[in-house]
Amino acid sequence: MNMKELIIIEERRIKWVYNKTVKKGVYRCAVIKDHPKANKHGYVKEHRVVMENYLNRLLNDDEVVHHINHDKLDNRIDNLQVMLNSEHTRLHKSTGITKVNLKCPWCGILFSREKRHTHLTKTKHKFTCCSRECVGKFSSFIKQNGITNDAIILALSHNVQG
């Protein structure tokens, strides 16, 4: 390998530097405005950034970063594993983790959650929101407007999307 090839290889290395993280739903996001996969606010899921820095490349669209201990806030490299999307789906089906697609009753965003972390398996909570912020706002709305439990159950039966 000559010096020119070595320089080209070094130029392809990717190291994303970020100083700020925000918690969005069950994940922590890094604020990197110039990342190709950043949303309109410049947020990228931190576990993807950690893995990209470790691999020195961008992740492909069909690659997923799996949290080995299932703690989505534990973004240590030894807790992360790159998998194909199909492998990740098979893994969770084999472990008995069932995901459901829901629609937040407050903000209307579509999101996915493990069934065991939803209102579908609990009698105490009548609804599932995408974040704690939405839970607080929706709960306050219900308290202020005096909506009955029957109305909540009827309205939130549309919470499940598939």
C-alpha positions as CSV (number, residue, x, y, z in Angstrom):
1,M,0.0,0.0,0.0
2,N,1.5,3.3,-1.0
3,M,1.2,6.6,0.8
4,K,-1.6,7.9,-1.6
5,E,-3.8,4.9,-0.9
6,L,-3.2,5.3,2.9
7,I,-4.4,8.9,2.7
8,I,-7.5,8.0,0.8
9,I,-8.4,5.3,3.4
10,E,-7.9,7.8,6.2
11,E,-10.2,10.3,4.4
12,R,-13.0,7.7,4.4
13,R,-12.9,7.3,8.2
14,I,-15.9,8.8,9.9
15,K,-15.8,10.2,13.4
16,W,-18.9,12.1,14.4
17,V,-18.3,14.5,17.3
18,Y,-21.2,15.7,19.3
19,N,-21.5,17.6,22.6
20,K,-25.2,17.4,23.2
21,T,-27.7,14.6,23.5
22,V,-31.5,14.7,24.0
23,K,-33.8,11.9,25.1
24,K,-36.5,11.2,22.6
25,G,-38.9,8.4,23.6
26,V,-37.0,5.4,24.7
27,Y,-33.7,6.4,22.9
28,R,-31.0,9.0,23.4
29,C,-30.2,11.1,20.3
30,A,-27.0,13.0,19.5
31,V,-27.3,16.4,17.9
32,I,-25.3,16.3,14.7
33,K,-26.9,18.7,12.2
34,D,-24.6,17.6,9.2
35,H,-25.2,13.9,9.6
36,P,-26.8,12.4,6.5
37,K,-29.4,10.5,8.6
38,A,-30.3,13.4,10.9
39,N,-33.9,14.5,11.2
40,K,-35.0,18.2,10.6
41,H,-33.8,19.0,14.2
42,G,-30.4,17.5,13.6
43,Y,-31.1,14.4,15.9
44,V,-29.5,11.0,15.2
45,K,-30.0,8.0,17.4
46,E,-26.9,7.9,19.6
47,H,-26.4,4.2,19.3
48,R,-26.1,4.5,15.6
49,V,-23.5,7.3,15.9
50,V,-21.5,5.2,18.5
51,M,-21.5,2.2,16.1
52,E,-20.6,4.4,13.0
53,N,-17.6,5.8,15.0
54,Y,-16.5,2.3,16.0
55,L,-16.8,0.9,12.4
56,N,-15.4,4.1,10.8
57,R,-18.2,4.1,8.3
58,L,-21.9,5.0,7.8
59,L,-24.4,2.3,8.5
60,N,-26.3,0.9,5.5
61,D,-30.1,1.4,5.3
62,D,-30.6,-2.3,6.0
63,E,-28.4,-2.4,9.1
64,V,-29.8,-2.1,12.6
65,V,-27.9,-1.5,15.9
66,H,-29.2,-4.1,18.5
67,H,-28.9,-3.4,22.2
68,I,-27.7,-6.7,23.6
69,N,-29.0,-6.1,27.2
70,H,-32.3,-4.5,25.8
71,D,-31.5,-1.2,27.6
72,K,-31.9,1.4,24.9
73,L,-30.1,4.0,26.9
74,D,-27.0,1.8,27.4
75,N,-24.9,2.9,24.3
76,R,-21.6,1.4,25.3
77,I,-19.9,-0.3,22.3
78,D,-19.8,-3.7,24.1
79,N,-23.6,-3.6,24.4
80,L,-24.2,-2.8,20.7
81,Q,-24.3,-5.2,17.8
82,V,-24.8,-4.5,14.1
83,M,-27.4,-6.8,12.4
84,L,-29.4,-6.8,9.2
85,N,-33.0,-5.7,9.7
86,S,-34.2,-9.2,8.9
87,E,-31.9,-10.8,11.4
88,H,-33.0,-8.4,14.1
89,T,-36.6,-9.2,13.5
90,R,-35.9,-12.9,13.7
91,L,-34.0,-12.4,16.9
92,H,-36.8,-10.6,18.7
93,K,-39.4,-13.1,17.4
94,S,-37.3,-15.9,18.9
95,T,-37.0,-14.2,22.2
96,G,-40.7,-13.7,22.5
97,I,-40.6,-9.9,22.4
98,T,-43.7,-8.8,20.6
99,K,-43.8,-5.3,19.1
100,V,-47.0,-3.4,18.3
101,N,-47.5,-0.3,16.3
102,L,-49.3,2.5,18.1
103,K,-50.5,6.0,17.4
104,C,-49.9,8.6,20.1
105,P,-53.3,9.9,21.3
106,W,-51.8,13.3,22.0
107,C,-49.5,14.2,19.1
108,G,-50.6,11.6,16.6
109,I,-47.2,10.3,15.8
110,L,-46.9,6.6,14.8
111,F,-44.4,4.6,17.0
112,S,-43.5,1.0,17.8
113,R,-43.3,-0.4,21.4
114,E,-42.9,-3.7,23.0
115,K,-46.4,-5.1,23.8
116,R,-45.4,-5.6,27.5
117,H,-44.8,-1.8,27.8
118,T,-48.2,-0.7,26.5
119,H,-51.8,-0.4,27.9
120,L,-52.7,-3.6,26.1
121,T,-51.2,-5.7,28.9
122,K,-52.0,-3.4,31.9
123,T,-55.3,-2.7,33.5
124,K,-54.0,0.4,35.4
125,H,-53.2,2.5,32.3
126,K,-55.8,3.1,29.7
127,F,-53.5,4.5,27.0
128,T,-49.9,4.5,25.7
129,C,-48.2,7.7,24.4
130,C,-45.0,8.1,22.4
131,S,-43.2,9.9,25.3
132,R,-43.5,11.0,28.9
133,E,-44.1,14.5,27.7
134,C,-47.2,13.4,25.7
135,V,-48.4,11.3,28.7
136,G,-48.3,14.4,30.9
137,K,-50.1,16.6,28.4
138,F,-52.7,14.0,27.5
139,S,-53.4,13.2,31.2
140,S,-53.8,16.9,32.0
141,F,-56.2,17.3,29.1
142,I,-58.3,14.4,30.4
143,K,-58.4,15.8,33.9
144,Q,-59.3,19.3,32.8
145,N,-62.0,18.2,30.4
146,G,-63.6,15.6,32.7
147,I,-63.5,12.8,30.1
148,T,-64.8,9.5,31.6
149,N,-62.9,6.3,31.6
150,D,-65.4,4.8,29.1
151,A,-64.8,7.6,26.7
152,I,-61.0,7.2,27.1
153,I,-61.2,3.4,26.4
154,L,-63.4,4.0,23.4
155,A,-61.3,6.8,22.0
156,L,-58.0,5.0,22.6
157,S,-59.1,1.7,21.1
158,H,-57.9,3.3,17.9
159,N,-54.4,3.6,19.5
160,V,-53.4,0.2,18.1
161,Q,-52.3,0.5,14.4
162,G,-51.4,-3.1,13.7
